[in-house]
């Protein structure tokens, strides 16, 4: 039986527990598997901008199953007290292609490493459980180039494969970038070749 892969439908924010007066707020957001590093930086920067009065912004992300990767940061907290607890919560729910940023405000009392780990981890859990989880279908980027005269057949094939248009440049030579389910990418390229007598260049 194939295990269903899950990701987030949309970004969500949630409050965690208040520990010794310290507050924790988490932002969880979905990532594009093919551009996760850049997108995660944007989400982290946005959280820092929205909560600029917070003292720390620990974060973690997990990407897969293609281009599998993960990263985490304690953002100045004791090593392992912020990023790793967030990543553990992501992995506990088996969610892929997601970044979680937890912003912390000080409460005037000294927090132990275990206090911090609990605060960061529970805030991450609150955001992830508040989010709507959907099935994740791995998608592959396909770049297409063809003469404009073939646009009709090409668009017909793309529609039948439910390919998502990412970028387009229409001229005498059309340049398209699409995302398609990874297990159908080779079939898409073959179908485009059949529909245009091999006139489409794909990579």
NORMOQUI-V363957 format. One record per residue. N is the residue number from 1. RES is the residue in three letters. OMEGA is omega in whole degrees, -180 to 180 (999 if undefined). D_LAST is the distance of its C-alpha to the last C-alpha in whole Angstrom. Layout:
# NORMOQUI-V363957
n=N res=RES omega=OMEGA d_last=D_LAST
n=N res=RES omega=OMEGA d_last=D_LAST
This chain:
# NORMOQUI-V363957
n=1 res=UNK omega=-178 d_last=32
n=2 res=UNK omega=178 d_last=29
n=3 res=UNK omega=178 d_last=29
n=4 res=UNK omega=176 d_last=28
n=5 res=UNK omega=-176 d_last=26
n=6 res=UNK omega=173 d_last=28
n=7 res=UNK omega=-179 d_last=27
n=8 res=UNK omega=175 d_last=29
n=9 res=UNK omega=-177 d_last=29
n=10 res=UNK omega=179 d_last=30
n=11 res=UNK omega=180 d_last=31
n=12 res=UNK omega=177 d_last=35
n=13 res=UNK omega=-180 d_last=38
n=14 res=UNK omega=176 d_last=41
n=15 res=UNK omega=174 d_last=44
n=16 res=UNK omega=178 d_last=45
n=17 res=UNK omega=170 d_last=49
n=18 res=UNK omega=-176 d_last=51
n=19 res=UNK omega=-179 d_last=52
n=20 res=UNK omega=178 d_last=55
n=21 res=UNK omega=180 d_last=55
n=22 res=UNK omega=-179 d_last=51
n=23 res=UNK omega=-180 d_last=48
n=24 res=UNK omega=177 d_last=45
n=25 res=UNK omega=-176 d_last=42
n=26 res=UNK omega=171 d_last=39
n=27 res=UNK omega=177 d_last=36
n=28 res=UNK omega=-177 d_last=33
n=29 res=UNK omega=177 d_last=29
n=30 res=UNK omega=179 d_last=26
n=31 res=UNK omega=170 d_last=23
n=32 res=UNK omega=-178 d_last=19
n=33 res=UNK omega=-176 d_last=18
n=34 res=UNK omega=-177 d_last=15
n=35 res=UNK omega=-171 d_last=17
n=36 res=UNK omega=-176 d_last=21
n=37 res=UNK omega=-179 d_last=22
n=38 res=UNK omega=-179 d_last=22
n=39 res=UNK omega=180 d_last=23
n=40 res=UNK omega=177 d_last=26
n=41 res=UNK omega=-180 d_last=27
n=42 res=UNK omega=179 d_last=28
n=43 res=UNK omega=180 d_last=30
n=44 res=UNK omega=179 d_last=32
n=45 res=UNK omega=180 d_last=33
n=46 res=UNK omega=178 d_last=34
n=47 res=UNK omega=177 d_last=36
n=48 res=UNK omega=-180 d_last=38
n=49 res=UNK omega=-179 d_last=38
n=50 res=UNK omega=-178 d_last=40
n=51 res=UNK omega=-173 d_last=42
n=52 res=UNK omega=177 d_last=43
n=53 res=UNK omega=176 d_last=46
n=54 res=UNK omega=-176 d_last=45
n=55 res=UNK omega=179 d_last=46
n=56 res=UNK omega=178 d_last=43
n=57 res=UNK omega=177 d_last=39
n=58 res=UNK omega=-178 d_last=38
n=59 res=UNK omega=175 d_last=34
n=60 res=UNK omega=171 d_last=32
n=61 res=UNK omega=178 d_last=28
n=62 res=UNK omega=-178 d_last=27
n=63 res=UNK omega=177 d_last=23
n=64 res=UNK omega=-3 d_last=21
n=65 res=UNK omega=174 d_last=21
n=66 res=UNK omega=-178 d_last=17
n=67 res=UNK omega=-175 d_last=17
n=68 res=UNK omega=-177 d_last=21
n=69 res=UNK omega=171 d_last=23
n=70 res=UNK omega=177 d_last=27
n=71 res=UNK omega=173 d_last=29
n=72 res=UNK omega=179 d_last=32
n=73 res=UNK omega=175 d_last=35
n=74 res=UNK omega=179 d_last=39
n=75 res=UNK omega=175 d_last=39
n=76 res=UNK omega=175 d_last=42
n=77 res=UNK omega=176 d_last=44
n=78 res=UNK omega=-176 d_last=45
n=79 res=UNK omega=178 d_last=43
n=80 res=UNK omega=-175 d_last=41
n=81 res=UNK omega=-176 d_last=43
n=82 res=UNK omega=-175 d_last=40
n=83 res=UNK omega=-178 d_last=37
n=84 res=UNK omega=176 d_last=37
n=85 res=UNK omega=177 d_last=39
n=86 res=UNK omega=-180 d_last=37
n=87 res=UNK omega=179 d_last=34
n=88 res=UNK omega=178 d_last=37
n=89 res=UNK omega=176 d_last=37
n=90 res=UNK omega=-177 d_last=33
n=91 res=UNK omega=-180 d_last=33
n=92 res=UNK omega=179 d_last=36
n=93 res=UNK omega=179 d_last=35
n=94 res=UNK omega=179 d_last=31
n=95 res=UNK omega=179 d_last=29
n=96 res=UNK omega=175 d_last=26
n=97 res=UNK omega=-178 d_last=24
n=98 res=UNK omega=172 d_last=27
n=99 res=UNK omega=176 d_last=29
n=100 res=UNK omega=177 d_last=33
n=101 res=UNK omega=178 d_last=35
n=102 res=UNK omega=179 d_last=39
n=103 res=UNK omega=-178 d_last=41
n=104 res=UNK omega=173 d_last=45
n=105 res=UNK omega=-180 d_last=48
n=106 res=UNK omega=-179 d_last=51
n=107 res=UNK omega=178 d_last=54
n=108 res=UNK omega=177 d_last=56
n=109 res=UNK omega=-180 d_last=57
n=110 res=UNK omega=179 d_last=55
n=111 res=UNK omega=176 d_last=53
n=112 res=UNK omega=177 d_last=52
n=113 res=UNK omega=179 d_last=49
n=114 res=UNK omega=175 d_last=49
n=115 res=UNK omega=-179 d_last=50
n=116 res=UNK omega=-180 d_last=47
n=117 res=UNK omega=178 d_last=45
n=118 res=UNK omega=-179 d_last=46
n=119 res=UNK omega=-180 d_last=46
n=120 res=UNK omega=-179 d_last=42
n=121 res=UNK omega=-179 d_last=41
n=122 res=UNK omega=177 d_last=43
n=123 res=UNK omega=177 d_last=42
n=124 res=UNK omega=179 d_last=38
n=125 res=UNK omega=-179 d_last=40
n=126 res=UNK omega=-180 d_last=41
n=127 res=UNK omega=-177 d_last=38
n=128 res=UNK omega=179 d_last=36
n=129 res=UNK omega=176 d_last=38
n=130 res=UNK omega=-177 d_last=39
n=131 res=UNK omega=173 d_last=35
n=132 res=UNK omega=180 d_last=34
n=133 res=UNK omega=179 d_last=32
n=134 res=UNK omega=178 d_last=29
n=135 res=UNK omega=179 d_last=27
n=136 res=UNK omega=177 d_last=23
n=137 res=UNK omega=179 d_last=20
n=138 res=UNK omega=-179 d_last=17
n=139 res=UNK omega=-178 d_last=14
n=140 res=UNK omega=177 d_last=11
n=141 res=UNK omega=177 d_last=9
n=142 res=UNK omega=178 d_last=6
n=143 res=UNK omega=-177 d_last=5
n=144 res=UNK omega=176 d_last=7
n=145 res=UNK omega=-178 d_last=9
n=146 res=UNK omega=177 d_last=12
n=147 res=UNK omega=-174 d_last=16
n=148 res=UNK omega=-177 d_last=18
n=149 res=UNK omega=-179 d_last=20
n=150 res=UNK omega=-174 d_last=17
n=151 res=UNK omega=-178 d_last=17
n=152 res=UNK omega=179 d_last=20
n=153 res=UNK omega=-180 d_last=18
n=154 res=UNK omega=-179 d_last=15
n=155 res=UNK omega=177 d_last=17
n=156 res=UNK omega=179 d_last=19
n=157 res=UNK omega=-180 d_last=16
n=158 res=UNK omega=-180 d_last=15
n=159 res=UNK omega=-178 d_last=19
n=160 res=UNK omega=178 d_last=19
n=161 res=UNK omega=-178 d_last=17
n=162 res=UNK omega=179 d_last=18
n=163 res=UNK omega=-180 d_last=15
n=164 res=UNK omega=178 d_last=16
n=165 res=UNK omega=-180 d_last=15
n=166 res=UNK omega=180 d_last=15
n=167 res=UNK omega=-179 d_last=14
n=168 res=UNK omega=175 d_last=15
n=169 res=UNK omega=-176 d_last=16
n=170 res=UNK omega=175 d_last=18
n=171 res=UNK omega=174 d_last=19
n=172 res=UNK omega=172 d_last=19
n=173 res=UNK omega=-178 d_last=16
n=174 res=UNK omega=176 d_last=14
n=175 res=UNK omega=179 d_last=11
n=176 res=UNK omega=170 d_last=11
n=177 res=UNK omega=-179 d_last=10
n=178 res=UNK omega=171 d_last=11
n=179 res=UNK omega=179 d_last=12
n=180 res=UNK omega=177 d_last=13
n=181 res=UNK omega=-172 d_last=15
n=182 res=UNK omega=-178 d_last=13
n=183 res=UNK omega=179 d_last=15
n=184 res=UNK omega=-176 d_last=14
n=185 res=UNK omega=-180 d_last=10
n=186 res=UNK omega=179 d_last=10
n=187 res=UNK omega=178 d_last=13
n=188 res=UNK omega=-179 d_last=11
n=189 res=UNK omega=178 d_last=9
n=190 res=UNK omega=-179 d_last=12
n=191 res=UNK omega=177 d_last=14
n=192 res=UNK omega=178 d_last=12
n=193 res=UNK omega=179 d_last=13
n=194 res=UNK omega=-175 d_last=16
n=195 res=UNK omega=-176 d_last=17
n=196 res=UNK omega=-179 d_last=16
n=197 res=UNK omega=176 d_last=17
n=198 res=UNK omega=-175 d_last=13
n=199 res=UNK omega=-178 d_last=13
n=200 res=UNK omega=175 d_last=10
n=201 res=UNK omega=-175 d_last=7
n=202 res=UNK omega=174 d_last=4
n=203 res=UNK omega=999 d_last=0
